[in-house]
Amino acid sequence: MSAVDFDPHISIENIVNVKNPDYCVRAVMLENVRKSIETPFKIMSGDDVNTKNFSSCSSCVKNPILESARFLQRPTSWISLEKYLTELPATQRNNKLRDFFKIDKKLWNDSLTTLSMTFPRSPFEMQPFSKMAFNGLDEDSYIFLLNFIYSNSSAFVLVPDIKVKSDSFVNIFLKIIDFSVKQLSEWNSKPIFVPLQIDLSEKNLITILSHYKDQGYSNIWIDFFNHPCDSDFSANLRSIKQLLNRYMQGLDIVLYYSHIKKEIHPHLHDTKVAASDILTQFFGADFIGVKRFGGGFNPQGNKSDYLEIQASKNNFGSVDEYQQALKFHSTRLFSPSTYYYHNLNCYPESFDIDTSLLTDKVCNKLVNDMLLYREVETTKAFVEEKASTSSTSNRPLKDYLNQKSMLKENETIRNALIPKQIQSTLFDLAGLL
């Protein structure tokens, strides 16, 4: 497929640029819904969410976009997906796929939405598991999956990602991406985003970006693969941004970050943990997606012997203490004033919602998304206001961030976010000669 065949269905207008940290306010026009969105923009979680709990927990979010982020890992999930796509008639297939992505039909029909899906290996290859086997999808069944993703993605369409584990797989990966884009582009008016993994080698990054440039793929979704935006992976993001500028020069790039681990190095004994997801707005994100679901499952998790071993291993005096710590660990709440995720019993501010509701998995997730959304909007408004009254917007944003206790107390994260000095590259220096 030639570059002229790909239409991003997005137009962009830069409003404010800040160089250090890397922050840009842009007006991104989604042609398919005729809506202009100022970015950075926080996407809301959509898995396991229905109209009732969304309206009760996120009513203050204006023009929300919902994402359901699926990671295919468990053998039963592979087998179920194959069955849904190959054996079931249309109505049953669609119902099962909605269950598979954990999306509510009414909420999805009434909202702007997107689905993101990641495979840890090729879906076209047979996967032998200990008690069963996944035969691999054929081309026709994969097209059914793409059509479902397209139909249930009203805001933009994210091409399914496949983990690149070796150099030899890159060409196969690109062929699958091109095939997916070609299928999704038929009769299309929605922005299509192609995947780019945050932990790729330099060699594979350059190969993929060069191919994307040749094809004209300017909408990129960066798959965090459940990694945090910490000092290590923020360095990866900087490298990716530099390579994007070099190898995709001439294209108006729009970046969608998703499958983000929300905390940096969380531990059961911690009452507060550095936030990861909020930091992505300072590393070039236009759209800030959600954490993924799927993957790890421990069948021993509720057995008494296992719980006793884990309580002792993690230095808890009893199983009850261990389980209480697990509960706090899974329900930490983001604080815009600190940039920490805090245990509910140590949260530094008063709640706008009944505390007992925050222990509910879905409500907790939505409230966290709402708090992140508010902070992204607050930061954006702050930058725009300061840009209109100051010759440079860098200093006010640095001062704003330095008020956050997480950044004051974590020098490594602060220096990754706001480098003390931006290093010139050999290529920059060559341009001065």
Disulfide bonds with the S-S distance in Angstrom:
none
